[in-house]
Amino acid sequence: MTMQRSDVIPLGAHMSLTVTDFEVDDIRFPTSEQLDGSDAMNPDPDYSAAYVVLRTDGAGGEEHDAGTEGHGPGVEGHGFCFTIGRGNDVMAAAIEGLRSYVVGRPAPRTAADLAALYRSLTHDSQLRWLGPEKGVTHMAAGAVLNAAWDLAARLAGKPVWRFLAEMTPEELVSLVDFRYLTDALTPQEALALLRAAEPGRAGRTGRLLAEGYPAYTTSPGWLGYDDDKLVRLAKEAVADGFTQIKLKVGADLDDDIRRLALARRAVGPGIRIAVDANQRWDVAGAVEWMTALAPYDPSWIEEPTSPDDVLGHAAVRAGQPVKVATGEHVANRVVFKQLLQAGAVDFVQIDAARVAGVNENLAVLLLAAKYGVPVCPHAGGVGLCELVQHLSMFDYVAVSGSREDRVIEYVDHLHEHFADPAVVKNGHYVAPRAPGFSARMLPASLAAHRYPQGPVWQARRTPEETGR
Ligand SMILES: [Mg+2]
């Protein structure tokens, strides 16, 4: 059953709910065994989620309907941030440290509630020392905020993209922390951008529901895949309706030239091929390497160098002909601001779970719109496709108003663990209709992949570890 918006009765619309509990889990998938997700800097990722559930005193419960069709609005908020294995326990501990900001407090429902929660989570006077606004503590704030947005959107009976897209420009502006941004974007400018997009919202919502949002796929291009698998998956991607694929590069130039040539031959000249170095190079190395790959017409070079190196990205962009993209490891809105101010990127790649959740990503979407730079989100990993689709769809409806030159990354694995998985048809994400952030993993998947006690991990322990 596909839930239509008109079917949804906001749960507890007239009730005041309290967040009663906060559950944090270390969830890991042994993806390194297949080299899924392998790239020049991350050869053996075990895709993982530091996962948080906000429980409320609302009647009913989600457990019994999780995993069945027609999951309706519930009384829990689910969120997470993504890691690639070791350190996921550190993330979980950092999330646990934010418990007191949520438990025992009213369930967030409005823009004002979500704005206040964002500010409290990112400005804890002691935790802030560990950032500020970057790294583990910041990502932890993002996980909790994502769970809060899931909860608020569920209570409103709307998917997050629509929950956002139906807020007023004033509400949206109130969600952003403009501290450190006003030299590039003032609240008044943001308001003007959002007001200018307002008359077209209804039409674009209709087009989004009918046509979806363009996707590209990274599934063919993991560095650990052999040439045959690369060619086969590249051809399959085109047959599946994708107009862009992405290849990992940066380990060996001769290999990259061969793989890119094979991929180009497999997909033909009309399909875009992006390449991704995952921060492998210094500036000069990036320029040299990309100059060598340029004849195969890559559509962008992603993460050529350190995500902190704003001027380095500008130099790479100036020094070779391929367009530059970055963002999945950009720590916060301030670095995004500088990348845009410096003219360092052609594409901004937000990540749903790197910065402080929806609120900070809204700031980045507004900055990108101000500078006229397309946003093409990062969405490998586990659950990132599910989350970030909402942000791009909201951007299309209510911020940039455009899908031109914009694509959301898609990687076709681990979706089976989600109650409301991302759906891509004919190269386009289908707009989610179920309430919430599409963030909820199935209870059975959580139980199986809990680290280290879940059965998936117990089965992998060595005799030495188990004492047998
Ligand atoms: Mg990448």
Residues whose N, C-alpha, C, O or C-beta is under 5 A from the ligand:
A	BS01	MG	D276 E302
